[in-house]
């Protein structure tokens, strides 16, 4: 488990767990609202046979940091999450080609992210 920072000041982070062989296709697992990557604990072993897994706790949830929330509408909230996820992706290093499996709100967030950053 490691902290991957989501800002230039290295204050806020998304807790990230990496499981499996880096030569396999990358799969990012994302939980729903108010949850954590622990949602996937029962399927990690089986998935790791086929994928290089990256399990995250979205910013503000699970064991990730709790930044000050200043968003006043949906557009600002989307922009907040998109900026955090993109900075997380950049700080992961070689994370350029990956699939996403997400639950509930995580699907909304990463669907929006995928539309912005194909």
C-alpha positions in Angstrom: 0.0 0.0 0.0 1.4 3.4 -0.9 0.4 7.0 -1.1 0.3 8.4 -4.6 0.1 12.2 -4.5 -2.7 14.1 -6.3 -1.3 17.6 -6.1 1.9 19.5 -6.7 2.4 20.2 -3.0 2.4 16.5 -2.1 -0.3 17.0 0.5 -3.2 15.1 -0.9 -3.0 11.5 -2.0 -4.9 8.4 -3.1 -4.0 5.2 -1.3 -3.0 2.7 -4.0 -2.4 -1.1 -3.8 -0.5 -2.8 -6.6 -0.9 -6.5 -7.0 0.5 -8.9 -9.6 3.0 -9.1 -12.4 3.8 -5.9 -14.3 3.9 -7.7 -17.6 0.2 -8.5 -17.6 -2.5 -6.0 -18.7 -3.1 -3.3 -16.2 -6.6 -3.1 -14.5 -7.5 -0.3 -12.2 -10.2 -1.2 -9.6 -12.3 1.7 -8.3 -14.9 1.5 -5.5 -18.2 3.4 -5.1 -19.1 6.4 -3.1 -17.9 6.3 0.5 -16.1 3.0 0.0 -12.6 1.8 -0.4 -10.6 -0.6 -2.5 -11.2 -3.2 0.2 -14.4 -3.8 -1.6 -12.4 -6.0 -4.0 -10.5 -8.1 -1.5 -12.3 -11.4 -2.3 -11.5 -11.2 -6.0 -7.9 -9.9 -6.0 -6.2 -13.3 -6.0 -8.2 -14.5 -9.0 -7.9 -11.3 -11.0 -4.1 -11.2 -10.3 -3.7 -14.4 -12.3 -4.7 -12.4 -15.4 -4.0 -8.7 -14.6 -1.6 -6.4 -13.1 -4.0 -4.9 -10.5 -4.0 -1.3 -9.3 -6.6 -0.8 -6.5 -7.3 2.7 -5.3 -9.1 4.6 -2.7 -10.6 7.7 -4.3 -9.5 11.0 -2.8 -11.6 11.8 0.2 -12.6 8.2 0.8 -11.1 5.0 2.3 -7.6 5.6 3.6 -6.9 8.4 1.1 -6.4 12.0 2.3 -9.3 14.2 3.1 -8.8 17.5 1.3 -10.8 20.6 2.1 -14.0 20.5 0.1 -14.7 23.8 -1.6 -16.8 22.6 -4.6 -20.1 24.4 -4.9 -21.7 22.5 -7.8 -21.4 19.4 -9.9 -19.1 20.9 -12.5 -16.6 22.0 -9.8 -16.8 18.5 -8.1 -16.1 16.8 -11.4 -13.2 19.1 -12.1 -11.8 18.4 -8.6 -11.9 14.6 -9.1 -10.6 14.8 -12.7 -7.6 16.9 -11.6 -6.8 14.5 -8.7 -7.1 11.4 -10.8 -5.0 12.8 -13.6 -2.3 13.8 -11.2 -2.4 10.4 -9.6 -2.1 8.7 -13.0 1.0 10.9 -13.8 2.6 10.1 -10.5 2.0 6.4 -11.0 4.8 6.5 -13.6 4.1 4.2 -16.5 0.3 4.1 -16.2 -0.6 5.0 -19.8 -2.5 1.9 -21.1 -5.0 0.4 -18.7 -8.5 -0.9 -18.3 -10.9 0.3 -15.5 -13.4 -1.8 -13.5 -15.4 0.4 -11.3 -18.4 0.2 -8.9 -21.2 2.7 -8.7 -19.9 6.2 -8.1 -16.4 5.1 -9.1 -17.9 4.2 -12.5 -19.3 7.7 -12.9 -16.0 9.3 -11.9 -13.8 7.1 -14.1 -16.3 7.2 -17.0 -16.0 11.0 -16.9 -12.3 10.8 -16.6 -12.0 8.4 -19.6 -14.1 10.8 -21.7 -11.7 13.7 -20.7 -8.5 11.7 -21.0 -9.0 9.0 -23.7 
